[in-house]
Amino acid sequence: MCRNIRPFFNFDPPATDSEISDAALQFVRKLSGFQKPSRANEETFNRAVLEVAAAARSLLDSLVTAAEPRNRELAAVRARAKFTRRFGPVQGPSRDSRRESG
C-alpha cells in the first residue's frame, strides 16, 4: 500500500515525532485519495493526520522487545542494496542532458 512508509519500531535512534507525522500524512493521503484536500475537507484531513500520528506514537511507545535496537544507517544500506538487486542500479539523465533538453 504505502511503499515509502518504513518500520519505526526498535531502531536506534528512535523515530522522531516528525517522521511519525510524515508517515501519518502519507497514510491519510493514501486513504483519502487527496494529495492536498479542498478547503471543505482540510480540517477533517488535518485532524485525521494528527489522530493517526498520535495512534502511531502510542503504538511505538507501548511495544516491547528483548531484541537489541537496529541501527538505522545499516538498515538504510541494506534497503538500498535490496533495491539495487531488485531493480538494478539507478540510471537517469545526467545533469548536462537535463539542461540541454529544457
C-alpha positions as CSV (number, residue, x, y, z in Angstrom):
1,M,0.0,0.0,0.0
2,C,2.4,2.7,1.2
3,R,5.8,1.6,0.0
4,N,7.6,4.6,1.4
5,I,6.4,4.1,5.0
6,R,9.2,2.4,6.8
7,P,9.1,0.4,10.1
8,F,9.9,2.7,13.1
9,F,9.9,0.2,15.9
10,N,13.1,-0.8,17.7
11,F,15.6,1.5,15.9
12,D,18.4,3.5,17.4
13,P,17.9,6.4,17.3
14,P,14.1,6.1,17.8
15,A,11.7,7.6,15.4
16,T,11.1,11.3,15.8
17,D,7.7,12.9,16.0
18,S,8.4,14.5,12.6
19,E,9.0,11.1,11.0
20,I,5.8,9.7,12.5
21,S,3.8,12.8,11.4
22,D,5.2,12.4,7.9
23,A,4.2,8.8,7.8
24,A,0.7,9.7,9.1
25,L,0.3,12.3,6.4
26,Q,1.3,9.8,3.8
27,F,-1.2,7.2,5.2
28,V,-4.1,9.7,5.3
29,R,-3.3,10.9,1.8
30,K,-3.4,7.3,0.6
31,L,-6.7,6.5,2.3
32,S,-8.4,9.7,1.3
33,G,-7.1,9.9,-2.3
34,F,-6.1,13.6,-1.7
35,Q,-2.6,14.9,-2.1
36,K,-4.0,18.2,-0.8
37,P,-7.6,18.4,0.5
38,S,-10.1,21.1,-0.5
39,R,-10.9,23.8,1.9
40,A,-14.1,22.0,2.8
41,N,-12.1,18.9,3.8
42,E,-8.9,20.5,5.1
43,E,-9.9,20.5,8.8
44,T,-11.1,16.9,8.8
45,F,-7.9,15.8,6.8
46,N,-5.6,17.6,9.3
47,R,-7.4,16.1,12.3
48,A,-7.0,12.7,10.8
49,V,-3.3,13.2,10.3
50,L,-3.0,14.2,14.0
51,E,-5.0,11.3,15.2
52,V,-3.1,8.7,13.1
53,A,0.2,10.2,14.3
54,A,-0.9,10.0,17.9
55,A,-2.1,6.4,17.5
56,A,1.3,5.5,15.9
57,R,3.3,7.2,18.7
58,S,1.2,5.4,21.3
59,L,1.8,2.1,19.5
60,L,5.5,2.6,19.2
61,D,5.7,3.7,22.9
62,S,3.8,0.6,24.0
63,L,5.6,-2.1,22.0
64,V,8.2,-4.2,23.9
65,T,11.0,-6.4,22.7
66,A,14.0,-8.2,24.1
67,A,15.9,-7.7,20.8
68,E,18.7,-5.1,20.5
69,P,17.7,-1.9,18.7
70,R,18.6,-2.0,15.0
71,N,20.9,0.5,13.5
72,R,19.2,2.9,11.2
73,E,22.1,3.6,8.9
74,L,22.8,-0.1,8.5
75,A,19.1,-0.8,7.7
76,A,19.2,2.0,5.1
77,V,22.3,0.5,3.4
78,R,20.6,-2.9,3.3
79,A,17.5,-1.4,1.8
80,R,19.4,0.3,-0.9
81,A,21.3,-2.9,-1.7
82,K,18.0,-4.8,-1.9
83,F,16.6,-2.1,-4.2
84,T,19.6,-2.4,-6.5
85,R,19.4,-6.2,-6.6
86,R,15.7,-6.0,-7.5
87,F,15.7,-3.1,-10.0
88,G,19.4,-2.7,-10.9
89,P,21.5,0.5,-10.5
90,V,19.7,3.8,-10.7
91,Q,20.3,5.3,-14.1
92,G,18.9,8.6,-15.2
93,P,19.8,11.5,-17.4
94,S,22.9,13.4,-16.4
95,R,22.6,17.0,-15.2
96,D,24.0,18.2,-18.5
97,S,21.5,16.4,-20.6
98,R,18.6,17.8,-18.5
99,R,19.9,21.3,-19.0
100,E,20.1,20.9,-22.8
101,S,16.6,19.5,-23.1
102,G,15.0,22.3,-21.1
